[in-house]
Each structure stands twice: as structure tokens, then as C-alpha cells.
Amino acid sequence: MNYRARQRRLQDALLASGVEAFLVAHPPNLRYLCGFTGSSGALVFARGRRVLFTDGRYTTQARAEAEGVRVALAPGPLLEAAAAWLSRQRARHIAVEAQHMTLATRAALVRFLPARVRLKPLEGLVERQRMVKEPAEVALIRAAVRLGSNLFDRALKVMRPGVTEAEVAGEIEYAARRAGAQGMSFETIVAGGRRSALPHGVASTQPIPNKGFVVLDFGVILGGYCSDMTRTVHMGRAPRQAREMYQVVRKAQEQAVAAVRPGVKAAEVDYAARQVLQQAGLGRYFTHSTGHGLGLEIHEPPRLGKDQAEVLTPGMVVTVEPGVYVGGRGGVRIEDVVVVTPKGCEVLTPTTKELIEL
């Protein structure tokens, strides 16, 4: 990864925003900007200089991982050390990560800074850079998606009536670790029968039913980057009504994928999926946005939802995951990871979307 180029782009964005200094502490942003993967760090930018403060647990790790920055060991609280350094740079306005800094953290930082210094909350400054992935990042996401897709086959082998959702999730997660995953992107969702109508029905002790839909939504972390996929299968032969619902969701998902291309607003992709469901009389059962960006975090900008004006550009990686959730009956969701290309998009998820009946 070209961390120095990322730092230069951020420095240019800071100048354009009219701030003299910037404090970064959100771990995914630290990793993106300099490569440091520890859980305790504060990166400060001021007057062309960059210093990463960490504590004694991470001194060796930071010096091995961090690029383009000076690593400094904080003898006490990281914020105090970062504030002392920023004070010496005589910065009067310091930008902070608005969406990641708590009120308590802000109050502590103010105590450590001279009264003349003003904090300027900036939202999404690093995240906007992260939206457009470099080729190396896309390669890592592609590998994570491929690993995650292979886990679906394992889930099908162990899923049968009477086995609990938690057991199926456990098999998926064990197989992920054996295959080299660093961990799961989020808490694995396995939701069968009526529970399939829960959009975030994390695996429970409920047994897999004899009949009905089972939603499986999971992802892995590989090389620091996340994958995400959802497939819905049916236990036993699916009745006509269930089959029709599945095919409508599949059509909505494929129409949304077809809408992904440079120059399109995020809301247009959402509309492409929503229109299909509305025409089928199922629009009211689609209760979330059509997708989201992913990368170092499982949920990143852009969001593919109503009124989202973000314009898609090559290098953005998003999920496309419309669903239908009918309380008391069940639900269906189908999700792929898609990368925006110069001429359209590429679906990274190789798993079949044909209805599987077990």
C-alpha cells in the first residue's frame, strides 16, 4: 500500500478545509493512513509533519508497521502526548474525527490543549479517501470474498433439520479460521423459518426447520479487508408462493447490480431494486437500504439508499443486498459484493443465486 501517497492526499484535503492540524485515532483510519494495526494509537498531522503516538504495548509493532510517520512512545495518556506535540506546533485550529470522537474524549483533549486552540470537527475526511479502493485493496477484498464464498458449501453440508442455527454458524466460523481468515466481518447470521424475516437474525439456539427459508449472511476478514455475502436456501421443496418471492428478490438484486456503474447516484441503485419489489407488491417488506461500501470495515461509505446523492466512481466496492421480510412467514435476502469499474461493474461473489432446496 502506498501510505505516503495517502498521507499527502489527506494533507491536501486538510489545506483545502482550512485547518492547520488533524488528530486521527479511529483504528481503521490509522491502518489506512500508515499501516499500523494496533488498537491504541493517535496520529497527528501538522505543518507537513506526521507523528504516531502509541503506548509501550505497541512500540515494536508500530515501528515495524507504520510507514511515512515518526513513531513516538507516549509515557502517559495518548491524548495528552498528542496534545502536547500539537501545542508545540502552534496550531490554532485542530481538526478531529467528528463521527468517532466521544464527548468524553473531546473534553479530555480540550483540557490538554491551550485555551487559544479551537477544535474543528470534520466528518468523513479519511473515509472519503477510503471509498475509492486501490487495486491492491480490491485484490484483498476479492480474496476475502472468494474465501467467504467457499464457506457457503460447508454450511450446506452441515445444515439439516434439528441442527441449531448456532451450530451452523459455528461450522462456518471454524471453517473460516481453518482456511486462513483473521476473523469474521460481523456476527454470523443464520435465521431459519419465521426467524428468516429478521433482517439481522443472528444465529440462535433455534433448530433449523423442516420447511421454510434459511437466511445465511456472513463475511470474513482477510489481510484486514472484509467480505460480505448473503444467500437464502429453502428447507424442503419450496411451495409456489415462496418460490415466487425468492425469484422477485433475485430479480431485484440483479436489476440493482445492473445499475451499478460510474456516474450513477447511489440512490439510483437503491431505486432499481425497490422498483422491482414494489411492482410485485412486496415493496413494503423491504425495510433497509440496498447496500453499503465495505473495506477495512464492514460498513463504509457509500450507502446505497434512498436520497443518497453520492456518485459512484471506479474503485468503489459495495454490497448489493435487497431483501423481503414478511413477519410470521419468513424472508429472503441475496447479497453480492460488487466493484465499480470504468465501464460498469464486476460482481466479485461467485456463488450461485439459483434457489437451493435442501
Secondary structure, DSSP 8 states (H G I E B T S, - for coil): --HHHHHHHHHHHHHHHT-SEEEE--HHHHHHHH----SS-EEEEETTEEEEEE-GGGHHHHHHH--SSEEEE-SS-HHHHHHHHHHHTT-SEEEEETTT--HHHHHHHHHHS-TT-EEEEE-SHHHHHHHB--HHHHHHHHHHHHHHHHHHHHHHHH--TTSBHHHHHHHHHHHHHHTT-SEESS--EEEEGGGGG-TT-B--S-B--SSEEEEEEE-EEETTEE--EEEEEEES---HHHHHHHHHHHHHHHHHHHH--TT-BHHHHHHHHHHHHHHTT-GGG--S-SEEE-SSSSSEEEEE-TT---B--TTBEEEE--EEEETTTEEEE-BEEEEE-SSSEEE------S--B-
